[in-house]
Amino acid sequence: LVEKGVLTPSEAQIVMDETKAEVAKQNAKGENEAIPKWIQNIKMKGDFRLRYQYTHANKTLDDRHRARIRLRLGVDGKVNDKLMVGVGLATGLSDGSADAARSTNASLENGFSKKPIALDYAYAKYTPYSWVEFIGGKFNNPIWEATDMVWDGDINPEGGSINLKKGINDNLDLFLNTGVFVLDESSSAGQNDDPMMYVVQPGFKYKVTEKVSIKGALTYSNSSNVKGNTLNGTAGTNTKSGSVLKYDYTVIGPSMQLDIATPFEATGISFVKDIGNLSLFGEYVNNTQAAD
């Protein structure tokens, strides 16, 4: 059109900019007919972290210097309005060690060696209604925890989960999180049944005021075929009888969190009033199987 004199170069540029903006809006809404729906519904994410760690030791040990990296890449896509699938890769180990489940860091060491990349998560989530979702595979932990006393934040459990949530009114929401998690798999005939974990967690969130809210839950988890077993990734703090775990785990844990938005706003001091939420939280955990 510019060559034919219908539009000036500046007018043509305006049309191109407006067209690009409109296409971007359509892609964001999944409404671009020229691009397949499944491509428009795919979202990619990732992050990279470089960390230096210095540990000052006591008189009998040397100080420690350590550099670490973390790389995470993920793809999540909506197959349709009710079904979503996702897969993620991350630096980290997959050797069954204690760090394999709880860390996505890779240390800079071993003569410029290549760093391992592992499957961080792979899941399918089905949401037939707004108040219920079904998840299967390896996925982000659906169990809410006020602290990391039981669950490390980097652990992605494996198995299945059903989660319910219901808004009672403008101030009160109820939820129920459940999980059936696979701890290990007995591959040979004649071995014990697979070690498993079963979790049920009813809870609530109550908005006291526009700036104050309380969230609480009671978590019940039960393990099977753990006692007398040796599990990959078991923490050194777990009680053992010889080389195997001494107890099964039937854990009851109430937890609570109080959130206060912009608690220092009334001070009027700019660098203080802009502080975000203040949270007070607590959790109690008791393993009833360890009564002796």
C-alpha positions in Angstrom: 0.0 0.0 0.0 2.9 2.3 0.7 4.4 1.5 -2.7 1.1 2.3 -4.4 0.7 5.6 -2.5 -2.4 4.5 -0.6 -0.7 4.9 2.8 2.3 7.0 3.9 5.1 5.1 5.7 4.0 6.6 9.0 0.4 5.5 8.5 1.6 2.0 7.5 3.7 1.8 10.7 0.6 2.7 12.8 -1.4 0.0 11.1 1.3 -2.6 11.7 1.7 -1.6 15.4 -2.1 -1.8 15.9 -2.2 -5.2 14.2 0.6 -6.6 16.3 -1.1 -5.4 19.5 -4.4 -6.9 18.5 -2.8 -10.3 17.7 -1.0 -10.2 21.0 -4.4 -9.7 22.8 -5.9 -12.5 20.9 -3.0 -14.9 21.7 -3.3 -14.0 25.4 -7.0 -14.8 25.3 -6.6 -17.9 23.1 -8.7 -16.3 20.4 -6.3 -16.2 17.4 -7.9 -18.4 14.8 -4.6 -18.6 12.8 -2.8 -20.4 15.6 -4.0 -23.8 17.0 -5.7 -23.6 20.4 -3.3 -26.0 22.1 -0.3 -23.8 21.1 -2.0 -20.6 22.4 -2.7 -22.4 25.7 0.9 -23.4 26.4 2.9 -21.3 28.9 6.6 -21.6 29.5 8.4 -20.5 32.6 11.9 -20.7 34.0 14.5 -19.2 36.3 18.2 -19.3 37.0 20.0 -18.7 40.3 23.7 -18.3 41.1 24.6 -18.7 44.7 27.8 -18.4 46.8 27.9 -20.0 50.2 30.4 -19.4 52.9 30.5 -21.6 56.1 32.6 -20.5 59.0 33.6 -23.6 60.8 34.8 -24.1 64.4 38.4 -24.5 65.4 38.6 -28.2 64.4 37.3 -27.8 60.9 38.2 -25.6 57.9 36.0 -22.9 56.5 33.9 -23.9 53.5 33.4 -22.0 50.2 30.8 -23.3 47.8 29.2 -22.0 44.6 26.0 -23.4 43.4 23.6 -23.0 40.4 19.9 -23.7 39.9 18.1 -23.9 36.6 14.4 -24.7 36.3 12.4 -24.9 33.1 8.7 -25.8 32.8 5.9 -26.0 30.3 2.2 -26.1 31.3 -0.6 -26.4 28.8 -4.4 -26.5 28.8 -5.7 -29.3 26.7 -9.2 -28.0 27.2 -11.1 -25.9 29.7 -11.0 -28.7 32.3 -7.7 -30.6 31.7 -4.1 -29.2 32.2 -0.8 -31.1 31.8 2.6 -29.9 32.7 6.3 -31.0 32.7 9.3 -29.4 34.3 13.1 -30.0 34.3 15.6 -28.8 36.9 19.2 -29.2 37.9 19.5 -31.7 40.7 20.1 -35.4 41.4 18.0 -38.5 40.7 20.2 -41.0 42.5 17.9 -41.6 45.5 20.1 -39.7 47.8 18.7 -37.4 50.5 19.4 -34.3 48.3 17.6 -35.9 45.3 14.1 -35.1 46.5 14.8 -31.9 48.5 17.2 -29.9 46.3 17.4 -28.5 42.8 20.9 -27.1 43.3 24.1 -28.2 41.5 27.5 -27.4 43.0 30.3 -26.1 40.9 32.9 -28.8 41.4 34.6 -31.9 40.0 36.8 -30.4 37.3 34.2 -28.6 35.1 32.0 -31.7 35.0 28.6 -31.6 33.3 25.7 -31.0 35.7 22.7 -33.4 35.9 19.3 -32.3 34.7 16.3 -34.3 36.3 12.6 -34.5 35.8 11.2 -32.1 38.4 7.5 -32.6 37.8 5.1 -34.2 35.3 1.4 -34.1 36.0 -2.1 -34.0 34.7 -4.8 -31.9 36.5 -8.5 -32.4 35.8 -10.9 -29.7 37.1 -14.5 -30.7 36.2 -15.9 -28.1 38.5 -14.5 -24.9 40.1 -14.6 -26.5 43.6 -12.7 -29.8 42.9 -9.6 -30.9 41.1 -7.9 -34.2 40.5 -4.1 -34.4 40.1 -1.9 -37.4 39.1 1.8 -37.8 38.4 4.6 -35.9 40.0 3.4 -32.5 41.1 3.7 -29.6 43.5 2.7 -30.5 47.0 -1.1 -30.0 47.4 -0.8 -30.2 51.2 -0.8 -26.8 52.9 1.9 -26.3 55.6 2.5 -23.2 57.7 6.1 -24.3 58.2 8.6 -26.7 56.6 8.6 -28.9 59.7 7.2 -31.9 57.7 7.5 -31.0 54.0 10.5 -29.3 52.4 9.3 -26.8 49.9 11.3 -28.4 47.0 9.7 -31.8 47.4 7.2 -32.7 44.6 5.3 -35.8 45.8 4.3 -38.6 43.4 0.9 -40.3 43.2 -2.5 -38.7 43.2 -4.5 -36.0 44.9 -8.1 -34.8 45.2 -8.6 -31.2 46.5 -11.8 -29.5 47.4 -12.5 -25.8 48.1 -15.7 -24.0 48.9 -16.4 -20.3 49.7 -19.0 -20.2 52.4 -19.4 -16.4 52.3 -17.2 -13.3 51.6 -15.1 -14.0 54.7 -14.9 -17.8 55.0 -13.4 -20.4 52.7 -13.2 -24.1 53.5 -10.8 -26.6 51.8 -10.0 -30.3 51.9 -6.7 -31.5 50.6 -5.9 -35.2 50.2 -3.1 -37.3 48.8 -2.1 -40.8 48.0 1.7 -40.7 47.6 4.0 -43.5 46.4 7.2 -43.6 48.5 8.8 -46.6 46.8 8.1 -49.5 44.5 8.8 -53.1 45.1 9.9 -54.4 41.8 10.6 -58.1 42.7 8.0 -60.7 43.4 7.8 -61.8 47.0 8.9 -58.4 48.5 6.7 -56.4 50.8 3.9 -54.2 49.5 4.9 -50.8 48.3 5.6 -48.1 50.9 2.8 -45.6 50.7 1.6 -42.4 52.4 -2.0 -41.3 52.8 -2.9 -37.7 53.7 -6.1 -35.9 54.6 -6.2 -32.2 55.5 -9.3 -30.2 56.3 -8.8 -26.5 56.8 -10.2 -23.0 56.5 -9.3 -19.4 55.7 -11.1 -16.6 57.5 -10.9 -12.9 56.6 -11.2 -11.1 59.9 -10.8 -7.6 58.3 -9.6 -6.3 55.0 -6.1 -6.6 56.3 -6.2 -9.5 58.7 -6.8 -13.1 57.9 -6.4 -16.5 59.6 -5.6 -19.8 57.9 -5.7 -23.1 59.8 -5.7 -26.8 59.1 -5.5 -30.2 60.8 -3.3 -32.7 58.8 -3.6 -36.4 59.3 -1.1 -38.6 57.4 -0.6 -42.4 57.6 2.2 -44.5 56.1 2.2 -48.2 55.3 5.0 -50.6 54.8 7.6 -48.1 56.0 8.6 -49.8 59.3 11.4 -52.3 58.7 12.2 -50.8 55.3 15.0 -48.7 53.9 13.8 -45.8 51.8 15.8 -43.7 49.3 16.3 -40.1 50.5 15.5 -40.9 54.1 16.7 -38.1 56.4 19.5 -39.0 58.9 17.2 -37.8 61.7 14.7 -40.6 61.2 14.9 -43.3 63.9 16.3 -46.6 62.7 16.6 -50.1 64.1 19.9 -51.2 62.6 19.8 -50.2 59.0 16.0 -50.0 58.6 13.3 -47.6 59.8 12.0 -48.4 63.2 8.5 -46.9 62.9 5.6 -46.4 60.6 4.3 -42.9 60.6 0.8 -41.9 61.7 1.1 -38.1 62.1 -1.4 -35.6 63.4 -0.5 -32.0 63.0 -2.5 -28.8 63.6 -1.1 -25.7 62.0 -2.2 -22.0 62.0 -1.1 -18.8 60.2 -2.1 -15.2 60.9 -1.5 -12.7 58.1 -1.5 -8.9 58.5 -1.3 -6.8 55.4 1.0 -3.7 55.5 1.2 -3.7 59.3 3.4 -0.6 59.5 1.5 1.6 57.2 0.3 3.8 60.0 3.8 4.8 60.9 4.0 7.1 57.9 7.7 6.3 57.4 8.1 5.5 53.7 10.7 2.7 54.0 8.7 1.1 56.8 5.1 1.5 55.7 5.8 -0.2 52.3 6.7 -3.5 54.0 4.3 -6.2 52.8 2.6 -8.8 54.9 3.5 -9.8 58.4 2.9 -13.5 59.1 2.8 -15.3 62.5 2.6 -19.1 62.2 2.9 -22.2 64.2 2.7 -26.0 63.8 2.6 -29.0 66.1 3.5 -32.5 64.8 3.1 -35.8 66.7 3.9 -39.3 65.3 1.6 -41.6 67.3 3.4 -44.7 66.0 6.5 -43.7 68.0 4.8 -44.1 71.4 7.6 -46.3 72.8 
